[in-house]
Amino acid sequence: MGKEKLMERARDELFSHINRCGVLQAEDDDKKHWMDETIDYIGERYPDLTDGDLTGLREIGIRFCQPAIAHGASRASKKLDAATVA
């Protein structure tokens, strides 16, 4: 299997794990711990990936776990305060 195809499979597997494990709702420290363990697991599953490849997958995974739009109670209250000022 070519290097590019191998990276695609590993990336897709990482995204699948992220979605199935509910790590998106976890605290930042828990996300980091989870990501470390998952990247170690992927490194075992795909031994042809280099440390640089795994570092790239970790960065992609961390970005994938960040919300595109901030949400939560503190965000909602700021929005409500801004609406009442106008």
N, CA, C and O atoms as a GROMACS GRO file, in nm:
protein
  344
    1MET      N    1   0.086  -0.117   0.000
    1MET     CA    2   0.000   0.000   0.000
    1MET      C    3   0.091   0.124   0.000
    1MET      O    4   0.191   0.128   0.072
    2GLY      N    5   0.055   0.223  -0.081
    2GLY     CA    6   0.133   0.345  -0.089
    2GLY      C    7   0.123   0.429   0.038
    2GLY      O    8   0.028   0.416   0.114
    3LYS      N    9   0.223   0.513   0.059
    3LYS     CA   10   0.230   0.598   0.179
    3LYS      C   11   0.108   0.688   0.191
    3LYS      O   12   0.052   0.702   0.300
    4GLU      N   13   0.066   0.749   0.080
    4GLU     CA   14  -0.049   0.840   0.084
    4GLU      C   15  -0.176   0.766   0.124
    4GLU      O   16  -0.255   0.815   0.205
    5LYS      N   17  -0.197   0.649   0.068
    5LYS     CA   18  -0.315   0.568   0.101
    5LYS      C   19  -0.312   0.524   0.248
    5LYS      O   20  -0.415   0.522   0.315
    6LEU      N   21  -0.194   0.490   0.297
    6LEU     CA   22  -0.178   0.451   0.436
    6LEU      C   23  -0.214   0.566   0.530
    6LEU      O   24  -0.282   0.545   0.631
    7MET      N   25  -0.167   0.686   0.498
    7MET     CA   26  -0.200   0.804   0.579
    7MET      C   27  -0.350   0.833   0.576
    7MET      O   28  -0.408   0.868   0.678
    8GLU      N   29  -0.412   0.818   0.460
    8GLU     CA   30  -0.557   0.839   0.449
    8GLU      C   31  -0.633   0.741   0.538
    8GLU      O   32  -0.727   0.780   0.607
    9ARG      N   33  -0.593   0.616   0.536
    9ARG     CA   34  -0.661   0.515   0.618
    9ARG      C   35  -0.644   0.543   0.767
    9ARG      O   36  -0.738   0.532   0.844
   10ALA      N   37  -0.522   0.580   0.806
   10ALA     CA   38  -0.495   0.611   0.946
   10ALA      C   39  -0.574   0.734   0.989
   10ALA      O   40  -0.629   0.737   1.099
   11ARG      N   41  -0.579   0.837   0.904
   11ARG     CA   42  -0.655   0.959   0.935
   11ARG      C   43  -0.804   0.927   0.949
   11ARG      O   44  -0.869   0.972   1.044
   12ASP      N   45  -0.856   0.850   0.855
   12ASP     CA   46  -0.998   0.814   0.861
   12ASP      C   47  -1.029   0.733   0.986
   12ASP      O   48  -1.134   0.751   1.047
   13GLU      N   49  -0.939   0.645   1.024
   13GLU     CA   50  -0.958   0.566   1.146
   13GLU      C   51  -0.956   0.656   1.269
   13GLU      O   52  -1.037   0.638   1.361
   14LEU      N   53  -0.865   0.754   1.272
   14LEU     CA   54  -0.858   0.848   1.383
   14LEU      C   55  -0.989   0.926   1.394
   14LEU      O   56  -1.044   0.939   1.504
   15PHE      N   57  -1.039   0.978   1.283
   15PHE     CA   58  -1.165   1.053   1.285
   15PHE      C   59  -1.280   0.965   1.332
   15PHE      O   60  -1.368   1.011   1.405
   16SER      N   61  -1.281   0.840   1.289
   16SER     CA   62  -1.385   0.747   1.332
   16SER      C   63  -1.380   0.725   1.483
   16SER      O   64  -1.483   0.724   1.549
   17HIS      N   65  -1.259   0.707   1.536
   17HIS     CA   66  -1.244   0.690   1.681
   17HIS      C   67  -1.292   0.815   1.755
   17HIS      O   68  -1.360   0.804   1.856
   18ILE      N   69  -1.257   0.932   1.705
   18ILE     CA   70  -1.298   1.057   1.769
   18ILE      C   71  -1.450   1.065   1.776
   18ILE      O   72  -1.506   1.098   1.880
   19ASN      N   73  -1.517   1.034   1.667
   19ASN     CA   74  -1.663   1.043   1.663
   19ASN      C   75  -1.730   0.937   1.750
   19ASN      O   76  -1.831   0.965   1.815
   20ARG      N   77  -1.675   0.816   1.753
   20ARG     CA   78  -1.737   0.708   1.830
   20ARG      C   79  -1.713   0.719   1.979
   20ARG      O   80  -1.798   0.678   2.058
   21CYS      N   81  -1.600   0.773   2.019
   21CYS     CA   82  -1.562   0.772   2.161
   21CYS      C   83  -1.616   0.891   2.240
   21CYS      O   84  -1.602   0.893   2.362
   22GLY      N   85  -1.677   0.987   2.176
   22GLY     CA   86  -1.734   1.100   2.248
   22GLY      C   87  -1.631   1.195   2.305
   22GLY      O   88  -1.661   1.272   2.396
   23VAL      N   89  -1.510   1.192   2.252
   23VAL     CA   90  -1.404   1.277   2.303
   23VAL      C   91  -1.430   1.424   2.273
   23VAL      O   92  -1.368   1.511   2.335
   24LEU      N   93  -1.518   1.454   2.181
   24LEU     CA   94  -1.548   1.594   2.146
   24LEU      C   95  -1.605   1.670   2.264
   24LEU      O   96  -1.588   1.792   2.273
   25GLN      N   97  -1.673   1.602   2.355
   25GLN     CA   98  -1.732   1.669   2.471
   25GLN      C   99  -1.641   1.664   2.594
   25GLN      O  100  -1.678   1.715   2.700
   26ALA      N  101  -1.523   1.606   2.582
   26ALA     CA  102  -1.432   1.591   2.696
   26ALA      C  103  -1.360   1.721   2.728
   26ALA      O  104  -1.352   1.811   2.644
   27GLU      N  105  -1.307   1.730   2.849
   27GLU     CA  106  -1.223   1.843   2.890
   27GLU      C  107  -1.091   1.836   2.814
   27GLU      O  108  -1.051   1.729   2.767
   28ASP      N  109  -1.022   1.950   2.803
   28ASP     CA  110  -0.899   1.956   2.725
   28ASP      C  111  -0.793   1.858   2.773
   28ASP      O  112  -0.727   1.794   2.690
   29ASP      N  113  -0.774   1.843   2.904
   29ASP     CA  114  -0.675   1.749   2.956
   29ASP      C  115  -0.710   1.605   2.918
   29ASP      O  116  -0.623   1.525   2.884
   30ASP      N  117  -0.839   1.573   2.925
   30ASP     CA  118  -0.883   1.439   2.888
   30ASP      C  119  -0.865   1.415   2.738
   30ASP      O  120  -0.829   1.305   2.696
   31LYS      N  121  -0.891   1.519   2.658
   31LYS     CA  122  -0.871   1.506   2.513
   31LYS      C  123  -0.725   1.477   2.482
   31LYS      O  124  -0.694   1.391   2.399
   32LYS      N  125  -0.634   1.548   2.550
   32LYS     CA  126  -0.492   1.528   2.525
   32LYS      C  127  -0.450   1.387   2.562
   32LYS      O  128  -0.380   1.321   2.485
   33HIS      N  129  -0.493   1.340   2.678
   33HIS     CA  130  -0.461   1.204   2.722
   33HIS      C  131  -0.518   1.101   2.623
   33HIS      O  132  -0.449   1.007   2.584
   34TRP      N  133  -0.642   1.119   2.584
   34TRP     CA  134  -0.708   1.029   2.490
   34TRP      C  135  -0.633   1.029   2.357
   34TRP      O  136  -0.609   0.924   2.299
   35MET      N  137  -0.596   1.148   2.309
   35MET     CA  138  -0.527   1.159   2.180
   35MET      C  139  -0.391   1.090   2.186
   35MET      O  140  -0.354   1.021   2.092
   36ASP      N  141  -0.317   1.107   2.295
   36ASP     CA  142  -0.187   1.041   2.311
   36ASP      C  143  -0.202   0.889   2.299
   36ASP      O  144  -0.127   0.824   2.227
   37GLU      N  145  -0.299   0.835   2.371
   37GLU     CA  146  -0.320   0.690   2.367
   37GLU      C  147  -0.367   0.642   2.230
   37GLU      O  148  -0.324   0.537   2.183
   38THR      N  149  -0.452   0.719   2.167
   38THR     CA  150  -0.505   0.679   2.036
   38THR      C  151  -0.397   0.685   1.929
   38THR      O  152  -0.391   0.598   1.842
   39ILE      N  153  -0.314   0.787   1.934
   39ILE     CA  154  -0.204   0.797   1.836
   39ILE      C  155  -0.105   0.682   1.857
   39ILE      O  156  -0.053   0.628   1.760
   40ASP      N  157  -0.080   0.645   1.982
   40ASP     CA  158   0.006   0.528   2.009
   40ASP      C  159  -0.055   0.402   1.948
   40ASP      O  160   0.015   0.321   1.888
   41TYR      N  161  -0.185   0.387   1.964
   41TYR     CA  162  -0.257   0.272   1.908
   41TYR      C  163  -0.246   0.272   1.755
   41TYR      O  164  -0.220   0.168   1.694
   42ILE      N  165  -0.268   0.387   1.694
   42ILE     CA  166  -0.261   0.395   1.547
   42ILE      C  167  -0.118   0.365   1.499
   42ILE      O  168  -0.099   0.302   1.395
   43GLY      N  169  -0.019   0.410   1.577
   43GLY     CA  170   0.119   0.378   1.543
   43GLY      C  171   0.146   0.229   1.544
   43GLY      O  172   0.224   0.179   1.463
   44GLU      N  173   0.081   0.157   1.635
   44GLU     CA  174   0.094   0.011   1.640
   44GLU      C  175   0.021  -0.054   1.523
   44GLU      O  176   0.069  -0.152   1.465
   45ARG      N  177  -0.095   0.000   1.488
   45ARG     CA  178  -0.174  -0.056   1.377
   45ARG      C  179  -0.110  -0.030   1.242
   45ARG      O  180  -0.124  -0.110   1.149
   46TYR      N  181  -0.040   0.082   1.231
   46TYR     CA  182   0.024   0.121   1.105
   46TYR      C  183   0.173   0.142   1.130
   46TYR      O  184   0.219   0.256   1.136
   47PRO      N  185   0.249   0.033   1.143
   47PRO     CA  186   0.391   0.045   1.178
   47PRO      C  187   0.476   0.114   1.072
   47PRO      O  188   0.588   0.157   1.102
   48ASP      N  189   0.428   0.126   0.951
   48ASP     CA  190   0.504   0.193   0.845
   48ASP      C  191   0.497   0.346   0.855
   48ASP      O  192   0.569   0.416   0.784
   49LEU      N  193   0.412   0.398   0.943
   49LEU     CA  194   0.405   0.542   0.961
   49LEU      C  195   0.524   0.588   1.046
   49LEU      O  196   0.561   0.522   1.143
   50THR      N  197   0.582   0.699   1.008
   50THR     CA  198   0.696   0.754   1.082
   50THR      C  199   0.647   0.835   1.202
   50THR      O  200   0.527   0.862   1.215
   51ASP      N  201   0.739   0.874   1.288
   51ASP     CA  202   0.704   0.962   1.400
   51ASP      C  203   0.648   1.094   1.349
   51ASP      O  204   0.556   1.150   1.408
   52GLY      N  205   0.703   1.143   1.239
   52GLY     CA  206   0.652   1.266   1.178
   52GLY      C  207   0.509   1.250   1.129
   52GLY      O  208   0.427   1.340   1.143
   53ASP      N  209   0.479   1.133   1.071
   53ASP     CA  210   0.341   1.106   1.026
   53ASP      C  211   0.245   1.106   1.144
   53ASP      O  212   0.137   1.163   1.137
   54LEU      N  213   0.287   1.042   1.252
   54LEU     CA  214   0.201   1.033   1.371
   54LEU      C  215   0.183   1.170   1.436
   54LEU      O  216   0.075   1.201   1.486
   55THR      N  217   0.288   1.252   1.434
   55THR     CA  218   0.275   1.388   1.486
   55THR      C  219   0.175   1.467   1.402
   55THR      O  220   0.093   1.541   1.457
   56GLY      N  221   0.181   1.451   1.271
   56GLY     CA  222   0.084   1.517   1.183
   56GLY      C  223  -0.058   1.470   1.210
   56GLY      O  224  -0.150   1.551   1.212
   57LEU      N  225  -0.076   1.341   1.232
   57LEU     CA  226  -0.209   1.288   1.264
   57LEU      C  227  -0.259   1.344   1.396
   57LEU      O  228  -0.377   1.376   1.410
   58ARG      N  229  -0.171   1.357   1.494
   58ARG     CA  230  -0.209   1.413   1.624
   58ARG      C  231  -0.258   1.557   1.605
   58ARG      O  232  -0.361   1.595   1.661
   59GLU      N  233  -0.185   1.636   1.528
   59GLU     CA  234  -0.224   1.776   1.504
   59GLU      C  235  -0.360   1.784   1.434
   59GLU      O  236  -0.444   1.866   1.470
   60ILE      N  237  -0.379   1.699   1.334
   60ILE     CA  238  -0.507   1.696   1.264
   60ILE      C  239  -0.619   1.657   1.360
   60ILE      O  240  -0.726   1.716   1.358
   61GLY      N  241  -0.593   1.557   1.444
   61GLY     CA  242  -0.693   1.511   1.541
   61GLY      C  243  -0.729   1.619   1.641
   61GLY      O  244  -0.847   1.636   1.673
   62ILE      N  245  -0.629   1.691   1.690
   62ILE     CA  246  -0.655   1.799   1.787
   62ILE      C  247  -0.740   1.908   1.722
   62ILE      O  248  -0.834   1.958   1.783
   63ARG      N  249  -0.707   1.944   1.599
   63ARG     CA  250  -0.787   2.046   1.529
   63ARG      C  251  -0.929   1.998   1.505
   63ARG      O  252  -1.024   2.075   1.515
   64PHE      N  253  -0.943   1.871   1.472
   64PHE     CA  254  -1.075   1.813   1.448
   64PHE      C  255  -1.160   1.819   1.574
   64PHE      O  256  -1.283   1.831   1.566
   65CYS      N  257  -1.097   1.810   1.690
   65CYS     CA  258  -1.170   1.812   1.818
   65CYS      C  259  -1.208   1.953   1.863
   65CYS      O  260  -1.288   1.968   1.956
   66GLN      N  261  -1.156   2.056   1.800
   66GLN     CA  262  -1.189   2.194   1.837
   66GLN      C  263  -1.316   2.236   1.766
   66GLN      O  264  -1.329   2.215   1.645
   67PRO      N  265  -1.411   2.297   1.838
   67PRO     CA  266  -1.534   2.341   1.771
   67PRO      C  267  -1.506   2.458   1.677
   67PRO      O  268  -1.426   2.546   1.709
   68ALA      N  269  -1.570   2.458   1.563
   68ALA     CA  270  -1.554   2.567   1.466
   68ALA      C  271  -1.616   2.695   1.520
   68ALA      O  272  -1.568   2.805   1.493
   69ILE      N  273  -1.723   2.679   1.596
   69ILE     CA  274  -1.793   2.792   1.656
   69ILE      C  275  -1.800   2.766   1.806
   69ILE      O  276  -1.846   2.660   1.850
   70ALA      N  277  -1.755   2.863   1.884
   70ALA     CA  278  -1.760   2.846   2.029
   70ALA      C  279  -1.904   2.825   2.074
   70ALA      O  280  -1.997   2.887   2.023
   71HIS      N  281  -1.920   2.737   2.170
   71HIS     CA  282  -2.055   2.710   2.223
   71HIS      C  283  -2.047   2.684   2.372
   71HIS      O  284  -1.938   2.672   2.428
   72GLY      N  285  -2.159   2.675   2.434
   72GLY     CA  286  -2.164   2.647   2.577
   72GLY      C  287  -2.234   2.758   2.652
   72GLY      O  288  -2.275   2.859   2.593
   73ALA      N  289  -2.248   2.740   2.780
   73ALA     CA  290  -2.323   2.834   2.863
   73ALA      C  291  -2.259   2.972   2.865
   73ALA      O  292  -2.330   3.072   2.856
   74SER      N  293  -2.126   2.980   2.878
   74SER     CA  294  -2.062   3.112   2.884
   74SER      C  295  -2.078   3.186   2.753
   74SER      O  296  -2.095   3.308   2.753
   75ARG      N  297  -2.073   3.117   2.643
   75ARG     CA  298  -2.091   3.180   2.512
   75ARG      C  299  -2.235   3.229   2.497
   75ARG      O  300  -2.257   3.339   2.445
   76ALA      N  301  -2.332   3.151   2.541
   76ALA     CA  302  -2.473   3.189   2.528
   76ALA      C  303  -2.504   3.312   2.613
   76ALA      O  304  -2.580   3.399   2.570
   77SER      N  305  -2.446   3.321   2.731
   77SER     CA  306  -2.473   3.436   2.816
   77SER      C  307  -2.413   3.563   2.758
   77SER      O  308  -2.474   3.670   2.771
   78LYS      N  309  -2.296   3.555   2.696
   78LYS     CA  310  -2.236   3.672   2.632
   78LYS      C  311  -2.324   3.720   2.517
   78LYS      O  312  -2.343   3.840   2.498
   79LYS      N  313  -2.376   3.626   2.442
   79LYS     CA  314  -2.462   3.660   2.328
   79LYS      C  315  -2.590   3.726   2.378
   79LYS      O  316  -2.636   3.823   2.317
   80LEU      N  317  -2.646   3.676   2.486
   80LEU     CA  318  -2.767   3.733   2.543
   80LEU      C  319  -2.741   3.873   2.596
   80LEU      O  320  -2.823   3.963   2.575
   81ASP      N  321  -2.629   3.894   2.665
   81ASP     CA  322  -2.593   4.027   2.715
   81ASP      C  323  -2.578   4.125   2.600
   81ASP      O  324  -2.623   4.239   2.611
   82ALA      N  325  -2.516   4.084   2.492
   82ALA     CA  326  -2.496   4.173   2.377
   82ALA      C  327  -2.630   4.210   2.314
   82ALA      O  328  -2.648   4.322   2.266
   83ALA      N  329  -2.724   4.117   2.316
   83ALA     CA  330  -2.855   4.141   2.254
   83ALA      C  331  -2.935   4.240   2.337
   83ALA      O  332  -3.011   4.319   2.280
   84THR      N  333  -2.922   4.240   2.468
   84THR     CA  334  -3.001   4.330   2.552
   84THR      C  335  -2.945   4.471   2.553
   84THR      O  336  -3.016   4.566   2.588
   85VAL      N  337  -2.816   4.486   2.515
   85VAL     CA  338  -2.755   4.620   2.512
   85VAL      C  339  -2.810   4.701   2.395
   85VAL      O  340  -2.827   4.822   2.407
   86ALA      N  341  -2.839   4.637   2.284
   86ALA     CA  342  -2.881   4.707   2.164
   86ALA      C  343  -3.018   4.758   2.173
   86ALA      O  344  -3.067   4.820   2.078
   0.00000   0.00000   0.00000
